[in-house]
Amino acid sequence: MQYLIMKYLITAGLVVLVSEFAKRSDKLGGLIAALPLVTILTLIWLYVEDQPTAKIANHAYYTFWYVLPTLPMFLLFPYLLPKIGFIYTLVSCIIFTVSLFVVFALFMKQFDVNLL
């Protein structure tokens, strides 16, 4: 139980740390948020929990493919925010990203990369 609590505290602390950096500096916050910190932490947790190397490798592999269709959202968000406000921008970006992911997954299926 202590391990699980420590795991949650470290992971949550990482998110808080990124948001604190973002409050102080847009550029530094963006840089730190863009780092694959959550993925690296997940890979570490999988390793520490004695998951098979194939599972750890698959996590990294699929993370790469799942990141690609999310990138356009980071351009759409700052474009929409001053026009339609935070909540509508957030909802629009979520819908856009999910839609783009489905299209991307169907496209990648032609190359034997099964994401769905």
N, C-alpha and C positions, 0 to 999 in steps of 0.2 A: 504494500500500500504506500509506503514511503517513497518507493521508486516512482510510482505513478504520480504522486503529488509533486515530486521534484521535476518530473518530466513536464507536467503541466505548467509549473512555475517558470521553468527555463523557457519553454515555448511561448508562453504569454509575455514573459519579460522581453523577449525579442521583439514582439509586436509593439509593445509599449515603447521600447527603445527607438524603434524606427519612427514612430509617431512623434516622439520628443525631438528627434533630430529634424524631422520635417517642419515642426513648429519654429525651429530656430533658423533653418536654412532650406529654402526650396530645392536648391541644387544638391546639397549634401543629403537631404532627406530622400530626394528622388534617386540619387546614386545608391544609397544604402537599401532602399526599397527594391531597386532593380537587381541587386545582388540575389543570387539564389539561396538566400539564408534559410528559408523554410525547407527547401529541397535538401540542402546539405544537412540540416538538423534531422530531417526525416530519414535520410540515408544513414546518419549516425545512429538514430534510434533503432532502425531496422537491424543494423549490424550488432549493436549492443544486445538486442533481443534475440540474437542467434538465428536470424532469418536466413534462408538459403541465399547464396550469392546470386543465383538466377533471379530471385525475387527482387533483390536490391538493384541489379542491373536493369531489370524490366521497369522498375520505378523510374530510374534515370532516363531510360529510352522513351517511355511514354510521356514523361514530363516535357521532354524536348518537343515532341509533336503537339502536345496540348498548349504549350506556350505560344506557338506561332499564330494561331487564329485569335489569340487574345491581344496581340500587339496593336492592331488598329484602334482598339478601344481607347488607348492612351493618347491618340490624336483626336478622336471624336469627343472625348470628355471635355477637354479645354475649349473646344470649338462650341459645343452646345451649352456649357455652363452659363455664360453670360446671357445667352439667348432665352433659355427656358427654365433656369433655376436648378438647384441641386437635386431635388428629388426626381424631377422629370428627366434630368440628365442621367442620373444613376440608373433609373428604370430603363431608359432608352438604351443605355450602354450595355446593360445586362441582356436585354432582348437582342440587340445587335450582335453581341459576342456569342450568345447561344446559337443564333441563326448562322453566323459565320462558322462556328465550330461544326455544325451539322453539315453545311456545304463542304467545308474542308475535309471532314471525315469521309464523306461520299466520294470526293475527288481522290483522296489518298487511297481509298479502297482499290482503285484501278492499279495502284503500284504495290498491292499486297501489304499495305499498312492498314491494319484493322483497328480503328480507334473507337468504334461503337460496339 
